[in-house]
Amino acid sequence: MDTSPASRSPMAAEPAERADRRFADRRDAGRHLADRLKAYAHRDDVTVLALPRGGVPVAAEIAQVLDAPLDILVVRKLGLPGQPEYAMGAIASGDVRVLNTQVLQQLAISYSAVDLVTRAETRELHRREKLYRGDRPMPPIAGRQVILVDDGMATGASMRAGAQALREMRPARIVVAVPVSSRETCHLISQDADEVLCARTPERFRSVGQWYERFEQTTDEEVRCLLATIPLSVHSL
């Protein structure tokens, strides 16, 4: 499989006649992505990693179709003080922090404020790692083809943090796969991944949820259940 720098370009989105179709739910989106990732099926060097929580149902479908192990990479968004829904960056396992310096400068957010939010989100990151993985360590990553999955990208801060954390683990290749993304973010993430698949890159992108018919919050219990039941889980590696 081509691993040259030219392969970093984002993969083409849907043809125009299907670009406005919404996904039924996260599992439908996962099946759609899996169909376009079949070059990675039935290989012994592929691992599917999901960004919890919303990325896990998407990734579970991909792992099943590709016959690949499934696990998680925990990433937490760093929300603006007083406006937590807006990202000013993200953190990931491995003490990785990615900041949107443009947002910080435009809104005059101090680094002491950023550090305060970072400490709180780091506690939640550790809680989720313990909840989802228990005492089990990260799966083997070095030398593997890793498909990193979420249910969509808006700013891309979480995915960038995840991809940069993965790079420290020395995979052979990082493939970012999402059902929907803004066009800007899809191109931006290609700086951190070797291959990018954004199935939908709508011109009028407002939010990830608008591209799903059902977009209920994924629960902790659903994440744990999927990690425990996907065939060929990394539990057995």
N, C-alpha and C positions, 0 to 999 in steps of 0.2 A: 504494500500500500504506500502511496506517495506521501512522504513526510517532508518534502521540500518546503522552503519558505512560501512559495506561491500557493501552497495548500492552506495557508492561514486565512485566505479570503472567506467571508461568510458564504455559506451555501445558499443557493437561490431559494426564495420563498415560493409560495404557491402560485400557479398560473393565475392571471387576472380574473378569470371567470369563477375562481373558488376563493379568492383572497378575502372576501367579506363573510365567508361562512364561519359561524361560531362553533366551538367545540361543545359537545353535549355536557361533558364534565372532564375532570382531570384524567380519568382512565381512557376516555375516548381520545384525548390529546396524546396520551402515551402510546396508544396503538398507532396513531397517525405518525408519530415520530419514529416508532420502531420500524415501520414499513420503509422509512428512508434511511435507516441505519443497518440494513441487512448485510452490508459488507462486513460488519463486525460480528455476525452471528456464528455460533458454534466454534468459537476460538477459545483457546485456553489461556490467552493473555489479556482478556478484556474484563474490566470491572465497571459496574454501573454505580455511581455515587449520586445520591439525592441531597438537595438542600432541604432540610425539614423546616416546616412541616409540609407545606403545599407541594413540594417537589417529589415527595415520596410516592403518592399514588401514580404520578406520571412515570416515574422511574421504575416502579414495580412492573408496569406493563411492558416497558422496554426490556427489562431483565428477563422476563418470562419469554418473550418472543426471541430474544437473542441467545437464550440459554446461557446467561451470564450471571455471576454473583452480584448481589445487591448489598449496599451498605449506605451510610450517611456521612456527610461532611457538615458539621454544625456551623452555621454562620448567623450572626446577629446584626441587624440594621442598627446604626447609630442615628436616632431621631433628633431633630432640632429641639433644643430646650423650649418647652411650652408648646411645641408642634411636633410630637413624636411620629406622626404619620409621614413627615417629610425627612428623607434621608440626607444626612451630611457625611455619611460614610458607612463602614461596616467593619466587623471583626470576624475572624474565623479561627478554628482550632489551629494551634501552633503559634499563638501570639501574633497573628497577622492583623494589621489594621490598615484599611484603605480609607483615605479622606478625600472628600470633594472640596479641594482648595478654593475653587471658584465660588461655591456656596458660602464657605467660611469667610472669604474676603468680602463678598457682596453684603452679607448680613452682619459683618463684624463680630463673628462668634470667636470668643477667646479660647485658647488651647486649654485653659483650666476648666472651662465649661465642657469642652470635648472630653477631657480626662474624667470628669465626673460621670458623664453618660457612659463612657467606656467601662468604668469600674462596675456600674450597675449591670450593663449588658454582659460583661464577662462572667458575673455571678450566674446570670440566666443561661449563658452558654454552657458553663460547667454543669448546671443542673440538668440541662437537656441531654448532654452527653451521658451523664450517669443514668438518666431515665431510659434513654433509648438503647444504650450499648452496655450498661452495667459495668462490669469490670473487664469486658472484652476490649482489647486495644484496636486501633485503626487497622484495617486489613492491609496486606502487603500491596504497596503501590509502585515501588521502584521497578522500572523496566516494563510496566504494564500500559496497555491502552485504556485510558480512563475516560468514561463518558459521564460528564457532570451535568446534572439535570435539575431544572426548576420548572415551576408551572408558568413562568413568564418573566420578562424583565422590563422594568420601567426605567429607573436610573442606572441599573446594572451594578450598583455598589456591592450588593451581596454576592453576586456572581464573580465580580472581579476579586473580591477578597478570597472567595473559595478557590478560584483558579490560581491565585498567587500562593495560597497556602499549599495547594497541590504541587506546584512547581518545586517547592522546597523538598518534596518527597521523591523527586527524581523519576516521574513517570516517563515512559517512552513517548507518550502522546496524550494531550488533553483535548477532548472533543466536548465542546459546550453544546447542549441540545435543549431548546425551549420551544414550546408551542407558539408563543407570541412575544413580540418585542417591538419597541420603537425602532425605527430604522437607525437612528443615531447610536443607540445603545448596541444594536447588533454589530455595527461596524466598530464601535469602541472596544467591545470585548475581544475582537480579533487580535488586539495587542497582547492579550494575556493567554490566549488559547491557540492551539495548532490548527483547529478546525472548528467552525461555528455553524450550527444549523438552527436557524430561526424560521419556523414553518410559516408564520404570518408576520409581516412587517407593514401593518396598515398605515396609510398616510395620516389618517385622523386617529392617532393613538391617544387615548385619555387615561386608560387604566388597563391592567391585566384582566380584571374581572369582567369587563365589558365584552370580552371575546369568549365567554363561557355562558351557556344557558343555565348551568348550576355551578355555583362557586362558593359552596359552604366552607367554613373553616375546617381544615383537617385537624383532627384531635390527636392528642398524645397517644391515646389507646389505639387509634387507627395506624399510626406510625409503628408502634410496637408490634401490632398484629401482622402488618405487611412484612416487616423485617424478619419475623419468626416463621412466616409461611411460604415465602418465595423459594421455589426450588433452586438448588445449587447455591444457597446463601453462603456468604463468606464465613458463616459459623463453621462450615465444614472444611475450609481451606487449611 
